[in-house]
Amino acid sequence: MAIPDWLFYLLMTVLVGVLVVFSIKYWPGRSQDPSPFAQPPAQGVSLSGKRLGMLQAGPGLTTALVEEDGIVFLRAAAGQKPDEGLRSAGVFLTLPENYSEAFAGAPIELSLRVRAGGPNPSPEITIAYYSPGRGNSARTHCTLNVDWQVCTMTTQPPKITGKSDVDYAGIWPDLEGLSRTVDIREITIRPLSQSHVERLE
């Protein structure tokens, strides 16, 4: 008995769909790690290892994932100064809308584990938090050496009063724009209590 055409096409569509889902979720070698933004914004977000590939490079900047001694990090460079050429947040992490909204109007801490890296290392970086349409934080400078260190800043993004864009955490790897490199091992953004901020001041 022959299968009707409509049933054949229906079964083939279901089979193709199952194969696509399987290849996306269970193909050998594919990471099963959940998104770093899967938890509530109140828990903050932290990226390390291959997840650092989520950071993007603005115009005139470059990034590459590197592994040395079992440590995966992001090597970044800037071929222009922060206020020259096409403006951007530098090497930046885009925060989803729900994180951007949750962090608005409240104190947060942005921290990086970073070092001067590669054959032509950068002596310093700046980090900043960007809220397009509402206002950006001041840049925080960090002097680097060849050892891993933590570069930290605190800020309070402006409240959202209307429609706004998503927020960004930005790093500028070379303030002189000479394509010198820095290595980023971890980036963390977490909300702070007001009492914590008062203790810092």
Steps between C-alpha positions, in 0.01 A plus 500: 500500500645836394523791743295803391711793382373732773596250773842437342582872494371546854719217630804630313449850644482359854812286440700796366392710799613230745839473324552878512417517872728204572792652308460835677475359852686169502757496219837369630732780607223758534506674837196442720582796726199721570515867413684711761186714500272208591489591869309802638681837465509532880768228496715697256691350209852364463680384185822301480656240271344461157202711605730802466443458126167676565693828528502698177760736355403848383652668190879504512522231770569126486442199724607134494446211739834357617589204721824486699585259784141375503356852541269639231496879473414774254791696350391848394668793325403851387638655181355841582466725805167501689396844368623461143346344191167324531387517863402183684506338843826328397495128570154464649245266651139566402258454788153362418204732546390342829850548649524856372163582656583328830833684536350842420485737797690266732869473595697231318860378491686422177821302548752331271782257560755628252872530421737658251549211258663387181829607342390867486305557826293806581596684822144606591132471418179684575167341588159664492127426507291639214127577505421649156239774510531535881867562577829317535722451802838666530791290375705322765873462426697192602877466472600149392796266532566142388322352803125444516328772702148627565387833355178621663262792479163586657229706335128565507343491153228763451139400550291420195231762445390395152610272222871423522761285330685212665808568715863409435807430713805627310878457515752711307819291469754762384444869573761606245348288224827316425340152478669387820320208662331414827370163616154481657442190714167588657237774497239533774211743550301483823251722680608655829296597802492872581670427834785330313549811287496724808776287657711543185460881515 
